[in-house]
Amino acid sequence: MTSVPPAPSLRLLLARAADEFALTTALLFVAVTVVRWLRDPGSALRVADLDAALAVIGVISGIVLTGLILSPPGRRSGGHTNPAVTVALWVMGAFPGRAVLPYALGQFAGSAAGTALGRLVWGPAVSRPAVAHAAIRPAAGWHPASVFLAEAGGMMLLILVVGFVMARPGRVHRVPCAIGLSVGLVIVLLGSRSGGSINPARQFGPAVLSGQTTDLWIYLVAPVLGAVAGAWLHRLLARRPVGSRTLPVPRPHEADPEAWTRGRPQARR
């Protein structure tokens, strides 16, 4: 019989939320830095072509995100840096519900802190229209409904990829690379269209500090709904028959007590 592990202590929960704050701060600082150097007209490294710039941004973002997940704070907290990912892992039974809000608050606070740090380090160049604190903007011809569907769909596909890798014990170590590659591809494919955010925390700080909040609700809501849809589809598809048995996604009480700090469930011993 499997015993029910104790819920994570408040102290541990807050420590992991602090890790998420630090990771998201670093992520947004890098985002502001990259956009400042690649898009500011006065930059010696400026890439004039938007698609080419997005390709570079996508590669850098994927590498940085993978590195953050593999860093000590990332290994401790799971390296979500994205409220939508946190919600998806909860829906999939790989993350405790009581930790969702502290994680999300840490991520949003880190978003604001990282953006503000970028402004402090790089000065007025970050406020120029071409940079705009790295705020994400959809293409001029894109209707809000199209942006919503693209952001939700991109997040749903990301969660399905993560769920597919997590469901195979021999491939769990590939999750950080799978996330980095997927996020990079989303930026390249959707960056010049919907914006390619798929992360409420990625847009929150830049939008608030730049004052570009018109479509902010889309970038806050769409990724979360897409993540929930992806998690639901993962749970549906994961219940595949093996002989006369099924393999359901592990419930929290079936997981290792400390597995949530690594962002994935463990098989029952």
DRENNUFI-447775 format. One record per residue (C-alpha): x, y, z; residue in one letter. Coordinates in steps of 0.1 Angstrom, whole numbers, plus 5000, padded with zeros to 4 digits. Each point is the difference from the previous one (the first is absolute). Layout:
XYZA...
END
This chain:
500050005000M501350344991T500050265027S499050364994V503150235002P499850315021P499250324982A503050234994P500650235029S499350374997L503750085004R500949764972L497250134978L501150365004L503649914994A499149844967R497850304991A503050225007A502049784976D497350064973E500350375007F503749994994A499749794969L497350224984T502050315009T503049864981A497849894971L498450354996L503350185004F501549794972V496950064978A500350385005V503749994994T499749804967V497250214987V501950325009R503149894981W498349854970L497150254994R501250345012D500950214969P503050145018G501549665008S503149874982A498549655001L496650104986R498349754976V497850204977A498049714987D497349905026L499949634990D503849975003A500050185033A497349765013L502049704989A502950125021V497750095029I498549654997G503349825002V501350215029I496749975019S500049624996G503649975012I499550235029V496749835011L501749664998T502950135021G497650155026L498249675004I503249815005L501450265024S500049935038P496950225006P498349844969G500749655013R498650095034R496850174988S499549824967G500950314980G496550084989H500550384995T496549994985N496750015019P498349804972A502649725004V499450005037T496249964995V500549734974A502249795023L497450035027W497249894976V502249704990M500449905037G503850085000A499850315023F498250085032P497050244998G501150215030R503250094983A498450144968V499250355014L503450065017P501849884968Y497950234978A500550305023L503849945000G500049974962Q498050334995F502150185025A503249874983G498650124967S499750365013A503349985017A501949864970G498550274977T500850285025A503649865003L500450014963G498850375000R502450085028L503049834983V499450124964W498550345006G497650204977P500749774970A497649755016V497150254999S500350084963R497149894978P502149744982A500849835033V497150095023A501449815029H499849684978A496250015000A498549764976I497750144972R497949814975P500250074963A498050304988A497649794980G499349745027W496650015017H500049955038P498149674995A502749874978S502750115025V498149825027F499749684981L503650004990A501350065035E497749745015A500849754972G503850055004G499849945038M497849704995M502549844976L502950085025L498249825028I499349704978L503749984991V501050035037V497449745010G501149764973F503650025012V499149985037M497949694995A503149804989R502349955030P503149944978G499550344983R499250225030V503550154999H499150154966R497250215013V502250325004P501249974964C496649924987A498650325017I502850224988G499749874964L496250035000S500050365014V502750104975G497949864971L496950185013V501950335000I501249944965V496749894986L497650235018L502250295010G499150224970S496449895001R498449975035S503250095018G501049655011G499850065037S498149695014I501150125034N497950255021P503250095020A501950074968R497550284990Q498950135034F503150205011G500850154965P496450094993A499450175033V503350195000L499750114964S496350095004G499049774971Q497249825018T497250014974T500249634992D501749895032L497049795010W500449784970I503649925009Y499049945036L497049784994V500649824967A503149805011P498349885032V497049884981L502349834974G502049845028A496849865016V498949864967A503449854993G500149845035A496449864996W501049854966L503149855015H498149845028R497549874974L502649864977L502249865028A497349755010R501049754974R499549635004P502949765007V498649654999G497050015023S501350305020R500250374995T502850245010L498450315015P501950325007V501249975037P498050185026R501750235025P499649735028H501849754977E503050224994A503250045019D499650265027P502750224986E499349954963A498150324997W503250205007T501449854968R496850074980G499249644992R498349705017P501949685009Q498849654994A498549825029R502649795019R
END
